[in-house]
Amino acid sequence: MQQESVSIWERVLLAVVGPLTAAVLGTLIFGYLLAWIARRQQRAQDDGTIRHDLVSQMTLTANELHFAIVHYIRVRDNRLGEGVTLKEMAPILHEQYRKTRTTGFVLDGRLEAFLVSAAPREHWHAAMDLLAVRYYAAIRQTSENLLKSNAGPDHSGVSLEDLKKLVDDDSKLTAEFRHRLGRAYEEVLESPIRR
């Protein structure tokens, strides 16, 4: 008879402890799974913020100088009418060039620091070198040395011969700049974030 009573207590204990153990383990596993999902979502959100900030800064930096060059060329070629002179516009363009190049180098480092792939930085660097060539072409101060220092795969991505041709055609130079800038954006959005 005592054998039966122990067996009943064992059954009661198993009936209570079994579900309790399953509930605790289930809660731990479920909690871990939820925490893992939350960490992944936070990481994806953080990655998206980094990418958004980089693309926004690249866009602002490149286009500030691009539009200053466009404005300068319009003034230089007398396409704006009366009121704005080249003498007034030149210091504005020069200051914008200096500011853009400085910010461009900072972004160059940020791209290298945040992204695993070198491609975003390479395309960004190429876009900045093409914009520098465009700046010097606009102020009519291109030289063989300037073109050599901005030609090739480590700079504009354009050969010296092709860069010379681009200098003579502002619309093609602008298109090449836009192409490289667009590729830089694509690469920022696709490259894994460095952890």
N, C-alpha and C positions, 0 to 999 in steps of 0.2 A: 504494500500500500504506500509506503514511503517512496518507493521507486516512482510511483505514479505522480505523487505530489511534487517531486523534484522535476519531473518531466513537464508538469504543468507550469511550474515557475520558469523553467527554461524556455518553454514555449511563450510565456507571457513576456519574458525578458527579450527574447528574439523578436516578438511581435512589436515591442516598443523600440528597441535599440536598432533594429534593421531599418525601419523607415526613417528614424532620426538620423542615423549615419548616412543614409542615402540623401536625405534632405540637406545635411551639412555639406557633404561632398558635392552634391548638385549645385548648391549655392556657391561654393568656392569655384567650381568649374565655370558656372554661368557668370559669376562675378569677374573672373579672370578674362573670359571671352568678351564681356562688355568693356572691360578696361582696355583690352587689346584693340577692339574696334574703335573706341574713343581716341586712343593714341594714334591710330592710323588716320582717322579723320582729322585730328589736330595737325598731324604732320603734313597731310595733303593741303590743309588750309594754310599752314605756314609756308609750304612750297609755293602755293598759288600767290601768296602775298609777296614773296621774294621775287617771283617772276614778274608780277604786275609792277612792282616798284622798279625793277630793272628796265622793263620795256618803257614805262612812263618816263624815266630819267633819260633813256636813250633818245626817245622821241623828242622830248623837250630840248635836250642839248643839241641834237643834230639840226632840228628845224629852226632854232633861234638863229644859228649862223646861216643856214640855207636861205631863210627869208630876208636876212640882212643883206646877203649877197644879191638876191633878186632885186631888192630895193635899190641897192647901190648901182647895179647894172642899168636899171631904169633911169636913175638920175644921170648916170654917165652918158647914156644914149639919148638923153633929152626926151624920154617917153612919159615923164610925169607932169610936164608943163612948168609953169612958173612957180617960184617960191622956195624950192629946195635946191641947194647947190652941192656940187661935189665936195667943195671945201667943208661944208657942214656935215656931209654924210660920211666922209672918209674916217674921221676919228671914231664915229659910232661903229662903223664896220670893223675897224682895227681893234677896238675894245671888245667887241663881240667875238672876234676871232680868238683873241687871247683868252677870254673867258671860256669859250667852247673847247679850245684845246686843253685847257687845264681840267675842266670837268670831264672831258673825254678820256684823259689819262686816268682819272680817278675811277671812272666806270670800267675802263680796261682792267684795272686791278680787281674791282668788285666781281666782274664776270669770271675772272680767273679764280677768285677765292670761293665763290658760291657754286659754280657749275663744274661738273666732272669733265665734260667735253671741252676741248680747246676751240671748237668751231665757233661758238658764239663770240668769243673774244676776237678770233681771227677775222670774222665778217665785220664786226664792229670796228676793228682797227682799219680794215680796208675802207669802210665807209668814211671814217674820219680822215684818212689820207686822201681820198678822192675829194672830200670837201675842202681840205687844205689846198689841193691843186686848183680847185674851182675858185677859191678865194684869191690865190695869186694870179690866176687867169683874169679874174674880174678887175683886179687892180693893175693888170698888165705888167706883172713882174715875174712871170715864169722864166726859169733858166734851165739849162741842161742839168746842172747840179740838183736843182729842186726836183726835177722830174726823175732823175736817177735815184734820189733818196726816197721817193714815194712809189717807185715801180717795183714790180716783182711780187712773188707769192707771200713774202713776209710783210708786205705793206699794202698797197692798193689791190693786189692780186692781178694787176694788169701789166703787161710787158711795157718796156720803155717805148717801143715803136707805137703800140696801141695808145699809150698814155699821151704821146705827142699828137696823135690824131684826135683824141678826145678833147684836148685843150683847144683845138680849132673849132669844135662844135659843142657849144654849151648845152644844147638839148641832149646830146648823146652822153656828155659828161654827167649831166644831172640824172639821166636814166640809169647810168651805171652806179652812181651814188645811191639812188633809190633802190636799185636791185640789191646791192650789198646790205643796205640798211634793212630791207625786207628779209633777207636771209638771216641777218643777225637776230631779228625778232623771232623767226621760226626756230632757230637753234636755241634761243633762250627758253622758248616754250616747250621744246622737246628734250633738252639735255637734263639728265638726272642732277638733282641738287647734291652737292658735296655734304657728307655727314661726318 
